[in-house]
């Protein structure tokens, strides 16, 4: 998914971060907001922060890492995270470390099956610690990781972005990410993700 700067800037962006505790969610949230807003320790509940970024009011909600909570509590926190962004988040960023192997177990742990089928059109895979990829292109990394990651990226409509948590650079990675979110919102006709929970069998 390539950034298209000709999409109009939105005055407000609402973002929910999903992923494991060690995925780099907090660092990603801090990078997006341009300051330390999220504690890198073990968060046991949703944390919401808001700041103006590049002329936009950006709201970021961080969810608990999978390792800290039972599946039922994770479900409750995901529902809560969505409800904290009325009328709904523009995007859910599914945060995955770029230097970690992504297995079928990891895919199942993302808990996206708890949300409605419409979640995929609002989800972007955010690869953190992009500097650890070295000279490996992200497309090559996705292909080499196997079916679990390929399935996930395909379900998200091949929407993904790479963020270097260690060296934030000039902020261009964050700017490009926000532009990708705006491109996605335009593709969704401006719709936000609804506060709906899938009650039937998990998505496969």
MDAnalysis code that builds the backbone (N, CA, C; Angstrom):
import MDAnalysis as mda
import numpy as np

u = mda.Universe.empty(612, n_residues=204, atom_resindex=np.repeat(np.arange(204), 3), trajectory=True)
u.add_TopologyAttr("name", ["N", "CA", "C"] * 204)
u.add_TopologyAttr("resid", np.arange(1, 205))
u.add_TopologyAttr("resname", ["UNK", "UNK", "UNK", "UNK", "UNK", "UNK", "UNK", "UNK", "UNK", "UNK", "UNK", "UNK", "UNK", "UNK", "UNK", "UNK", "UNK", "UNK", "UNK", "UNK", "UNK", "UNK", "UNK", "UNK", "UNK", "UNK", "UNK", "UNK", "UNK", "UNK", "UNK", "UNK", "UNK", "UNK", "UNK", "UNK", "UNK", "UNK", "UNK", "UNK", "UNK", "UNK", "UNK", "UNK", "UNK", "UNK", "UNK", "UNK", "UNK", "UNK", "UNK", "UNK", "UNK", "UNK", "UNK", "UNK", "UNK", "UNK", "UNK", "UNK", "UNK", "UNK", "UNK", "UNK", "UNK", "UNK", "UNK", "UNK", "UNK", "UNK", "UNK", "UNK", "UNK", "UNK", "UNK", "UNK", "UNK", "UNK", "UNK", "UNK", "UNK", "UNK", "UNK", "UNK", "UNK", "UNK", "UNK", "UNK", "UNK", "UNK", "UNK", "UNK", "UNK", "UNK", "UNK", "UNK", "UNK", "UNK", "UNK", "UNK", "UNK", "UNK", "UNK", "UNK", "UNK", "UNK", "UNK", "UNK", "UNK", "UNK", "UNK", "UNK", "UNK", "UNK", "UNK", "UNK", "UNK", "UNK", "UNK", "UNK", "UNK", "UNK", "UNK", "UNK", "UNK", "UNK", "UNK", "UNK", "UNK", "UNK", "UNK", "UNK", "UNK", "UNK", "UNK", "UNK", "UNK", "UNK", "UNK", "UNK", "UNK", "UNK", "UNK", "UNK", "UNK", "UNK", "UNK", "UNK", "UNK", "UNK", "UNK", "UNK", "UNK", "UNK", "UNK", "UNK", "UNK", "UNK", "UNK", "UNK", "UNK", "UNK", "UNK", "UNK", "UNK", "UNK", "UNK", "UNK", "UNK", "UNK", "UNK", "UNK", "UNK", "UNK", "UNK", "UNK", "UNK", "UNK", "UNK", "UNK", "UNK", "UNK", "UNK", "UNK", "UNK", "UNK", "UNK", "UNK", "UNK", "UNK", "UNK", "UNK", "UNK", "UNK", "UNK", "UNK", "UNK", "UNK", "UNK", "UNK", "UNK", "UNK", "UNK", "UNK"])
u.atoms.positions = np.array([
    [0.846, -1.187, 0.000],
    [0.000, 0.000, 0.000],
    [0.883, 1.237, 0.000],
    [0.759, 2.055, -0.973],
    [1.592, 3.241, -1.105],
    [0.829, 4.484, -0.672],
    [1.564, 5.411, -0.072],
    [0.962, 6.666, 0.361],
    [0.604, 7.524, -0.842],
    [-0.539, 8.205, -0.730],
    [-0.975, 9.110, -1.787],
    [-1.289, 10.452, -1.142],
    [-0.373, 11.398, -1.302],
    [-0.487, 12.673, -0.614],
    [-1.609, 13.539, -1.157],
    [-2.223, 13.142, -2.300],
    [-3.285, 13.960, -2.853],
    [-4.616, 13.725, -2.145],
    [-4.678, 12.797, -1.187],
    [-5.886, 12.621, -0.407],
    [-5.977, 13.756, 0.605],
    [-7.183, 14.316, 0.785],
    [-7.326, 15.461, 1.694],
    [-7.036, 15.067, 3.130],
    [-6.373, 15.966, 3.867],
    [-6.110, 15.718, 5.274],
    [-7.422, 15.788, 6.048],
    [-7.620, 14.853, 6.952],
    [-8.762, 14.892, 7.851],
    [-8.405, 15.748, 9.059],
    [-9.380, 16.436, 9.608],
    [-9.126, 17.281, 10.772],
    [-8.926, 16.446, 12.034],
    [-9.397, 15.183, 11.992],
    [-9.268, 14.308, 13.150],
    [-9.035, 12.874, 12.684],
    [-8.153, 12.182, 13.390],
    [-7.918, 10.768, 13.141],
    [-7.991, 10.024, 14.462],
    [-8.711, 8.910, 14.456],
    [-8.853, 8.092, 15.670],
    [-8.264, 6.709, 15.384],
    [-7.313, 6.309, 16.222],
    [-6.512, 5.106, 15.976],
    [-6.547, 4.196, 17.201],
    [-6.734, 2.897, 16.964],
    [-6.639, 1.892, 18.027],
    [-5.449, 0.991, 17.722],
    [-4.609, 0.750, 18.732],
    [-3.445, -0.120, 18.594],
    [-3.760, -1.498, 19.162],
    [-3.524, -2.533, 18.373],
    [-3.714, -3.909, 18.807],
    [-2.400, -4.661, 18.636],
    [-2.155, -5.647, 19.494],
    [-0.942, -6.437, 19.363],
    [-0.464, -6.946, 20.704],
    [0.564, -7.745, 20.695],
    [1.110, -8.307, 21.923],
    [1.910, -7.263, 22.694],
    [2.233, -7.582, 23.942],
    [2.948, -6.624, 24.800],
    [4.301, -6.257, 24.227],
    [4.975, -7.196, 23.585],
    [6.322, -6.959, 23.078],
    [6.335, -6.549, 21.613],
    [5.181, -6.193, 21.073],
    [5.097, -5.861, 19.648],
    [5.624, -4.467, 19.328],
    [5.746, -3.620, 20.350],
    [6.151, -2.234, 20.111],
    [4.971, -1.293, 20.011],
    [3.812, -1.695, 20.568],
    [2.615, -0.851, 20.509],
    [2.835, 0.503, 21.173],
    [3.365, 0.474, 22.402],
    [3.555, 1.726, 23.134],
    [4.525, 2.650, 22.400],
    [5.612, 2.074, 21.906],
    [6.579, 2.882, 21.156],
    [5.951, 3.451, 19.900],
    [5.115, 2.654, 19.242],
    [4.438, 3.136, 18.042],
    [3.494, 4.278, 18.377],
    [2.742, 4.125, 19.470],
    [1.848, 5.205, 19.891],
    [2.600, 6.469, 20.224],
    [3.735, 6.327, 20.904],
    [4.559, 7.490, 21.233],
    [5.117, 8.148, 19.978],
    [5.513, 7.323, 19.001],
    [6.052, 7.865, 17.750],
    [4.975, 8.632, 16.993],
    [3.764, 8.090, 16.959],
    [2.667, 8.746, 16.243],
    [2.354, 10.099, 16.867],
    [2.329, 10.164, 18.205],
    [1.976, 11.408, 18.890],
    [3.185, 12.325, 19.095],
    [4.382, 11.808, 18.819],
    [5.574, 12.646, 18.885],
    [6.066, 12.941, 20.282],
    [5.623, 12.177, 21.264],
    [6.103, 12.350, 22.633],
    [5.718, 11.106, 23.433],
    [6.316, 10.986, 24.637],
    [6.078, 9.807, 25.467],
    [4.733, 9.927, 26.174],
    [3.730, 9.305, 25.602],
    [2.390, 9.320, 26.169],
    [2.003, 7.965, 26.762],
    [2.655, 6.906, 26.293],
    [2.288, 5.563, 26.717],
    [3.436, 4.922, 27.483],
    [3.107, 4.319, 28.613],
    [4.092, 3.652, 29.454],
    [4.531, 2.362, 28.781],
    [5.839, 2.160, 28.678],
    [6.354, 0.961, 28.042],
    [6.242, -0.273, 28.947],
    [5.719, -0.091, 30.150],
    [5.505, -1.219, 31.041],
    [4.253, -1.993, 30.660],
    [3.819, -2.842, 31.547],
    [2.696, -3.713, 31.261],
    [1.366, -3.012, 31.535],
    [0.691, -2.583, 30.500],
    [-0.611, -1.950, 30.652],
    [-1.683, -3.026, 30.762],
    [-2.530, -2.928, 31.796],
    [-3.579, -3.924, 32.010],
    [-4.935, -3.433, 31.532],
    [-4.995, -2.222, 31.012],
    [-6.255, -1.683, 30.515],
    [-5.985, -0.686, 29.401],
    [-7.056, -0.300, 28.725],
    [-6.913, 0.639, 27.608],
    [-6.408, 1.993, 28.092],
    [-5.557, 2.618, 27.300],
    [-5.052, 3.957, 27.595],
    [-5.307, 4.829, 26.368],
    [-5.919, 5.975, 26.585],
    [-6.280, 6.875, 25.493],
    [-5.508, 8.182, 25.615],
    [-4.902, 8.620, 24.517],
    [-4.177, 9.879, 24.482],
    [-4.544, 10.643, 23.209],
    [-4.416, 11.959, 23.262],
    [-4.822, 12.802, 22.136],
    [-3.838, 13.954, 21.982],
    [-3.488, 14.269, 20.734],
    [-2.535, 15.353, 20.476],
    [-2.688, 15.804, 19.029],
    [-2.362, 17.056, 18.773],
    [-2.355, 17.552, 17.393],
    [-1.066, 17.104, 16.718],
    [-1.207, 16.485, 15.574],
    [-0.068, 15.981, 14.814],
    [-0.228, 16.391, 13.366],
    [0.710, 17.156, 12.857],
    [0.703, 17.581, 11.449],
    [-0.640, 18.181, 11.049],
    [-1.181, 19.023, 11.918],
    [-2.420, 19.719, 11.603],
    [-3.682, 18.913, 11.820],
    [-3.545, 17.723, 12.419],
    [-4.703, 16.874, 12.685],
    [-4.806, 16.634, 14.189],
    [-6.018, 16.504, 14.697],
    [-6.221, 16.032, 16.054],
    [-6.202, 14.508, 16.018],
    [-5.185, 13.924, 16.613],
    [-5.011, 12.472, 16.546],
    [-5.272, 11.872, 17.925],
    [-6.198, 10.929, 17.959],
    [-6.490, 10.171, 19.173],
    [-5.947, 8.761, 19.001],
    [-5.164, 8.301, 19.969],
    [-4.608, 6.950, 19.936],
    [-5.051, 6.215, 21.191],
    [-5.595, 5.021, 21.012],
    [-5.982, 4.166, 22.135],
    [-5.122, 2.911, 22.091],
    [-4.364, 2.692, 23.166],
    [-3.534, 1.489, 23.274],
    [-4.293, 0.447, 24.082],
    [-4.254, -0.791, 23.641],
    [-4.944, -1.880, 24.316],
    [-3.942, -2.744, 25.072],
    [-4.397, -3.530, 26.054],
    [-3.468, -4.399, 26.792],
    [-2.828, -5.420, 25.880],
    [-1.581, -5.769, 26.184],
    [-0.928, -6.832, 25.439],
    [-1.566, -8.166, 25.750],
    [-1.504, -9.093, 24.803],
    [-2.157, -10.384, 24.975],
    [-1.653, -11.143, 26.181],
    [-0.383, -10.975, 26.513],
    [0.217, -11.789, 27.572],
    [-0.305, -11.415, 28.957],
    [-0.883, -10.214, 29.085],
    [-1.297, -9.761, 30.407],
    [-2.717, -10.152, 30.766],
    [-3.502, -10.644, 29.810],
    [-4.932, -10.769, 30.027],
    [-5.457, -12.111, 29.545],
    [-6.566, -12.503, 30.139],
    [-7.276, -13.673, 29.644],
    [-7.988, -13.299, 28.348],
    [-8.347, -14.284, 27.512],
    [-9.061, -13.972, 26.263],
    [-10.332, -13.151, 26.495],
    [-11.065, -13.467, 27.568],
    [-12.306, -12.741, 27.838],
    [-12.019, -11.279, 28.184],
    [-10.969, -11.041, 28.964],
    [-10.616, -9.668, 29.320],
    [-10.108, -8.914, 28.097],
    [-9.330, -9.600, 27.254],
    [-8.871, -8.969, 26.021],
    [-10.061, -8.553, 25.176],
    [-11.048, -9.444, 25.074],
    [-12.255, -9.125, 24.309],
    [-12.923, -7.868, 24.853],
    [-13.069, -7.801, 26.173],
    [-13.689, -6.635, 26.797],
    [-12.902, -5.369, 26.510],
    [-11.571, -5.477, 26.558],
    [-10.741, -4.294, 26.335],
    [-10.779, -3.845, 24.879],
    [-10.877, -4.800, 23.948],
    [-10.997, -4.420, 22.540],
    [-12.302, -3.679, 22.307],
    [-13.379, -4.210, 22.884],
    [-14.676, -3.533, 22.766],
    [-14.592, -2.133, 23.364],
    [-13.943, -2.025, 24.534],
    [-13.812, -0.734, 25.201],
    [-12.979, 0.231, 24.369],
    [-11.908, -0.278, 23.767],
    [-11.030, 0.592, 22.977],
    [-11.786, 1.208, 21.806],
    [-12.652, 0.417, 21.184],
    [-13.447, 0.927, 20.064],
    [-14.442, 1.973, 20.549],
    [-15.061, 1.705, 21.705],
    [-16.068, 2.634, 22.227],
    [-15.448, 3.935, 22.723],
    [-14.133, 3.944, 23.004],
    [-13.476, 5.160, 23.473],
    [-13.170, 6.132, 22.343],
    [-13.485, 5.757, 21.118],
    [-13.238, 6.622, 19.964],
    [-14.545, 6.942, 19.242],
    [-15.536, 7.501, 19.938],
    [-16.817, 7.750, 19.267],
    [-16.658, 8.727, 18.118],
    [-17.351, 8.503, 16.997],
    [-18.303, 7.416, 16.738],
    [-17.635, 6.113, 16.309],
    [-16.310, 6.025, 16.426],
    [-15.572, 4.820, 16.073],
    [-14.206, 5.185, 15.524],
    [-13.238, 4.279, 15.648],
    [-11.898, 4.566, 15.127],
    [-11.870, 4.547, 13.605],
    [-11.016, 5.385, 13.037],
    [-10.804, 5.342, 11.593],
    [-10.024, 4.103, 11.202],
    [-9.126, 3.670, 12.094],
    [-8.316, 2.496, 11.778],
    [-7.926, 1.741, 13.037],
    [-7.709, 0.447, 12.859],
    [-7.077, -0.381, 13.871],
    [-5.701, -0.751, 13.325],
    [-4.663, -0.385, 14.047],
    [-3.305, -0.728, 13.642],
    [-2.915, -2.022, 14.347],
    [-2.724, -3.067, 13.575],
    [-2.319, -4.358, 14.121],
    [-0.798, -4.388, 14.146],
    [-0.227, -4.229, 15.334],
    [1.214, -4.010, 15.488],
    [1.948, -5.348, 15.599],
    [2.942, -5.548, 14.721],
    [3.731, -6.769, 14.680],
    [5.207, -6.380, 14.571],
    [6.055, -7.010, 15.366],
    [7.481, -6.732, 15.281],
    [8.042, -7.239, 13.954],
    [8.803, -6.392, 13.298],
    [9.397, -6.790, 12.029],
    [10.517, -7.794, 12.162],
    [11.069, -7.919, 13.373],
    [12.183, -8.844, 13.575],
    [11.752, -10.135, 14.253],
    [10.450, -10.369, 14.371],
    [9.942, -11.595, 14.973],
    [9.295, -12.486, 13.929],
    [9.362, -13.786, 14.138],
    [8.637, -14.721, 13.285],
    [7.160, -14.660, 13.653],
    [6.300, -14.698, 12.637],
    [4.859, -14.611, 12.858],
    [4.247, -15.967, 12.523],
    [3.715, -16.646, 13.544],
    [3.199, -17.995, 13.378],
    [1.679, -18.012, 13.387],
    [1.114, -19.200, 13.140],
    [-0.329, -19.364, 13.210],
    [-0.841, -19.054, 14.613],
    [-0.059, -19.403, 15.625],
    [-0.436, -19.098, 17.009],
    [-0.521, -17.589, 17.229],
    [0.415, -16.856, 16.647],
    [0.373, -15.395, 16.760],
    [-0.867, -14.838, 16.077],
    [-1.177, -15.376, 14.913],
    [-2.351, -14.886, 14.174],
    [-3.626, -15.068, 14.981],
    [-3.775, -16.242, 15.581],
    [-4.971, -16.523, 16.364],
    [-5.034, -15.653, 17.617],
    [-3.874, -15.234, 18.132],
    [-3.825, -14.426, 19.350],
    [-4.218, -12.974, 19.119],
    [-4.362, -12.548, 17.847],
    [-4.682, -11.149, 17.578],
    [-6.123, -10.805, 17.940],
    [-6.997, -11.813, 18.066],
    [-8.368, -11.625, 18.539],
    [-9.239, -10.807, 17.598],
    [-8.828, -10.661, 16.362],
    [-9.682, -9.934, 15.422],
    [-10.965, -10.695, 15.132],
    [-10.987, -11.992, 15.417],
    [-12.207, -12.759, 15.189],
    [-13.329, -12.322, 16.133],
    [-12.990, -11.537, 17.163],
    [-13.996, -11.044, 18.097],
    [-14.773, -9.868, 17.522],
    [-14.291, -9.318, 16.433],
    [-14.926, -8.164, 15.818],
    [-15.646, -8.575, 14.544],
    [-16.456, -7.679, 14.013],
    [-17.244, -8.007, 12.829],
    [-16.357, -8.120, 11.593],
    [-16.898, -8.699, 10.533],
    [-16.146, -8.910, 9.294],
    [-15.632, -7.598, 8.706],
    [-16.302, -6.487, 9.008],
    [-15.890, -5.195, 8.461],
    [-14.566, -4.700, 9.035],
    [-14.035, -5.409, 10.044],
    [-12.784, -4.971, 10.666],
    [-11.644, -4.912, 9.663],
    [-11.649, -5.820, 8.678],
    [-10.507, -5.926, 7.775],
    [-10.321, -4.687, 6.906],
    [-11.407, -4.061, 6.491],
    [-11.282, -2.874, 5.640],
    [-10.790, -1.665, 6.419],
    [-10.744, -1.782, 7.745],
    [-10.287, -0.678, 8.597],
    [-8.954, -0.974, 9.278],
    [-8.343, -2.115, 8.944],
    [-7.129, -2.538, 9.643],
    [-5.895, -2.386, 8.764],
    [-4.835, -1.853, 9.349],
    [-3.529, -1.751, 8.702],
    [-2.526, -2.511, 9.564],
    [-1.713, -3.349, 8.949],
    [-0.655, -4.041, 9.676],
    [0.522, -3.077, 9.826],
    [0.929, -2.832, 11.065],
    [2.039, -1.922, 11.337],
    [3.238, -2.734, 11.826],
    [4.261, -2.813, 10.988],
    [5.485, -3.519, 11.360],
    [6.404, -2.554, 12.107],
    [6.752, -2.919, 13.335],
    [7.639, -2.078, 14.139],
    [9.066, -2.596, 14.079],
    [9.996, -1.791, 14.573],
    [11.422, -2.111, 14.560],
    [11.873, -2.446, 13.137],
    [11.438, -1.591, 12.213],
    [11.745, -1.803, 10.806],
    [13.223, -1.812, 10.502],
    [14.019, -1.121, 11.341],
    [15.453, -1.093, 11.107],
    [16.093, -2.464, 11.218],
    [15.429, -3.377, 11.949],
    [15.966, -4.728, 12.126],
    [15.856, -5.561, 10.851],
    [15.080, -5.080, 9.895],
    [14.960, -5.807, 8.637],
    [16.196, -5.652, 7.765],
    [17.027, -4.666, 8.093],
    [18.237, -4.445, 7.309],
    [17.911, -4.096, 5.873],
    [18.524, -4.802, 4.953],
    [18.293, -4.548, 3.533],
    [17.134, -5.363, 2.961],
    [16.423, -6.084, 3.821],
    [15.300, -6.899, 3.365],
    [14.065, -6.025, 3.162],
    [13.527, -5.995, 1.976],
    [12.318, -5.229, 1.706],
    [11.153, -5.852, 2.449],
    [10.187, -5.032, 2.851],
    [9.068, -5.543, 3.641],
    [8.263, -6.568, 2.849],
    [8.149, -6.392, 1.539],
    [7.429, -7.369, 0.725],
    [8.128, -8.724, 0.768],
    [9.448, -8.691, 0.727],
    [10.224, -9.929, 0.808],
    [10.067, -10.583, 2.174],
    [10.044, -9.761, 3.213],
    [9.852, -10.276, 4.571],
    [8.505, -10.981, 4.703],
    [7.465, -10.359, 4.174],
    [6.125, -10.955, 4.244],
    [6.094, -12.299, 3.518],
    [6.703, -12.341, 2.358],
    [6.720, -13.576, 1.575],
    [7.507, -14.678, 2.289],
    [8.580, -14.310, 2.966],
    [9.436, -15.307, 3.604],
    [8.871, -15.828, 4.921],
    [7.930, -15.079, 5.510],
    [7.410, -15.458, 6.821],
    [6.427, -16.627, 6.763],
    [5.832, -16.867, 5.619],
    [4.924, -18.005, 5.516],
    [3.458, -17.614, 5.470],
    [2.609, -18.636, 5.515],
    [1.185, -18.452, 5.236],
    [0.445, -17.629, 6.282],
    [0.824, -17.732, 7.552],
    [0.094, -17.019, 8.601],
    [0.137, -15.509, 8.383],
    [1.329, -14.979, 8.159],
    [1.466, -13.540, 7.936],
    [0.895, -13.143, 6.582],
    [1.114, -13.953, 5.569],
    [0.564, -13.662, 4.249],
    [-0.958, -13.609, 4.305],
    [-1.567, -14.551, 5.019],
    [-3.026, -14.562, 5.176],
    [-3.509, -13.276, 5.830],
    [-2.821, -12.866, 6.894],
    [-3.220, -11.676, 7.637],
    [-3.134, -10.432, 6.769],
    [-2.024, -10.281, 6.065],
    [-1.847, -9.105, 5.209],
    [-2.888, -9.084, 4.098],
    [-3.172, -10.242, 3.529],
    [-4.180, -10.318, 2.466],
    [-5.568, -9.968, 2.993],
    [-5.913, -10.446, 4.199],
    [-7.213, -10.118, 4.794],
    [-7.354, -8.618, 5.000],
    [-6.233, -7.952, 5.261],
    [-6.255, -6.498, 5.462],
    [-6.164, -5.735, 4.144],
    [-6.291, -6.440, 3.028],
    [-6.240, -5.778, 1.726],
    [-4.849, -5.284, 1.377],
    [-3.821, -5.980, 1.874],
    [-2.413, -5.602, 1.639],
    [-2.115, -4.184, 2.111],
    [-2.754, -3.773, 3.192],
    [-2.483, -2.474, 3.803],
    [-1.479, -2.684, 4.942],
    [-0.291, -2.113, 4.801],
    [0.730, -2.264, 5.830],
    [1.682, -1.077, 5.787],
    [2.417, -0.923, 6.885],
    [3.374, 0.184, 6.983],
    [4.504, -0.271, 7.898],
    [5.689, 0.296, 7.693],
    [6.861, -0.044, 8.496],
    [7.273, 1.177, 9.313],
    [7.490, 0.963, 10.611],
    [7.898, 2.035, 11.514],
    [9.168, 1.617, 12.235],
    [10.141, 2.507, 12.260],
    [11.401, 2.232, 12.956],
    [11.312, 2.827, 14.358],
    [11.041, 1.983, 15.350],
    [10.858, 2.473, 16.714],
    [12.142, 2.993, 17.338],
    [13.269, 2.430, 16.943],
    [14.537, 2.784, 17.577],
    [15.000, 4.167, 17.148],
    [14.975, 4.420, 15.856],
    [15.408, 5.710, 15.323],
    [14.224, 6.340, 14.600],
    [13.580, 7.320, 15.244],
    [12.363, 7.918, 14.703],
    [12.637, 8.826, 13.507],
    [13.887, 9.209, 13.306],
    [14.244, 9.998, 12.135],
    [13.562, 11.358, 12.108],
    [13.147, 11.758, 10.907],
    [12.574, 13.091, 10.750],
    [11.055, 13.101, 10.850],
    [10.461, 11.999, 11.245],
    [9.009, 11.944, 11.377],
    [8.290, 11.614, 10.092],
    [9.030, 11.389, 9.011],
    [8.395, 11.115, 7.721],
    [7.625, 9.800, 7.727],
    [8.106, 8.816, 8.535],
    [7.393, 7.540, 8.601],
    [6.005, 7.719, 9.201],
    [5.895, 8.580, 10.215],
    [4.598, 8.844, 10.836],
    [3.703, 9.617, 9.881],
    [4.270, 10.612, 9.212],
    [3.490, 11.382, 8.245],
    [2.937, 10.480, 7.155],
    [3.769, 9.584, 6.660],
    [3.326, 8.659, 5.624],
    [2.247, 7.722, 6.151],
    [2.380, 7.287, 7.400],
    [1.363, 6.432, 8.002],
    [0.016, 7.145, 8.072],
    [0.015, 8.395, 8.523],
    [-1.229, 9.156, 8.608],
    [-1.856, 9.332, 7.225],
    [-1.018, 9.530, 6.216],
    [-1.535, 9.658, 4.851],
    [-2.132, 8.337, 4.369],
    [-1.521, 7.224, 4.750],
    [-2.073, 5.924, 4.377],
    [-3.427, 5.698, 5.047],
    [-3.541, 6.140, 6.308],
    [-4.826, 6.020, 6.999],
    [-5.884, 6.854, 6.289],
    [-5.516, 8.071, 5.889],
    [-6.477, 8.926, 5.179],
    [-6.869, 8.326, 3.833],
    [-5.914, 7.698, 3.165],
    [-6.219, 7.012, 1.915],
    [-7.216, 5.878, 2.155],
    [-7.004, 5.130, 3.232],
    [-7.902, 4.042, 3.565],
    [-9.294, 4.554, 3.906],
    [-9.363, 5.641, 4.672],
    [-10.655, 6.233, 5.033],
    [-11.409, 6.668, 3.781],
    [-10.666, 7.263, 2.834],
    [-11.298, 7.666, 1.573],
    [-11.840, 6.445, 0.835],
    [-11.075, 5.352, 0.861],
    [-11.521, 4.126, 0.223],
    [-12.725, 3.511, 0.904],
    [-12.910, 3.815, 2.190],
    [-14.078, 3.346, 2.946],
    [-15.214, 4.352, 2.931],
    [-15.133, 5.317, 2.012],
    [-16.164, 6.360, 1.865],
    [-16.364, 7.151, 3.146],
    [-15.285, 7.295, 3.923],
    [-15.351, 8.077, 5.149],
    [-15.897, 7.339, 6.341],
    [-16.288, 6.082, 6.163],
    [-16.864, 5.316, 7.262],
    [-15.807, 4.986, 8.313],
    [-16.235, 4.925, 9.553],
    [-15.361, 4.502, 10.642],
    [-15.737, 3.084, 11.032],
    [-14.877, 2.448, 11.837],
    [-15.162, 1.080, 12.244],
    [-16.275, 1.075, 13.276],
    [-17.333, 0.305, 13.031],
    [-18.470, 0.301, 13.958],
    [-18.176, -0.491, 15.208],
    [-18.850, -0.133, 16.269],
    [-18.707, -0.829, 17.544],
    [-19.585, -2.081, 17.508],
    [-19.118, -3.073, 16.733],
    [-19.854, -4.319, 16.587],
    [-18.936, -5.475, 16.936],
    [-19.484, -6.468, 17.609],
    [-18.711, -7.638, 17.977],
    [-19.298, -8.859, 17.293],
    [-18.447, -9.627, 16.685],
    [-18.885, -10.820, 15.963],
    [-19.313, -11.875, 16.971],
    [-20.554, -12.356, 16.851],
    [-21.077, -13.328, 17.780],
    [-20.968, -14.747, 17.280],
    [-20.793, -14.916, 15.986],
    [-20.747, -16.252, 15.411],
    [-19.349, -16.835, 15.524],
    [-19.098, -17.905, 14.763],
    [-17.811, -18.594, 14.842],
    [-16.672, -17.686, 14.398],
    [-15.460, -17.934, 14.888],
    [-14.309, -17.104, 14.514],
    [-14.092, -17.088, 13.013],
    [-13.570, -15.980, 12.507],
    [-13.266, -15.842, 11.086],
    [-12.091, -16.725, 10.751],
    [-12.175, -17.439, 9.645],
    [-11.076, -18.279, 9.198],
    [-10.765, -17.974, 7.738],
])
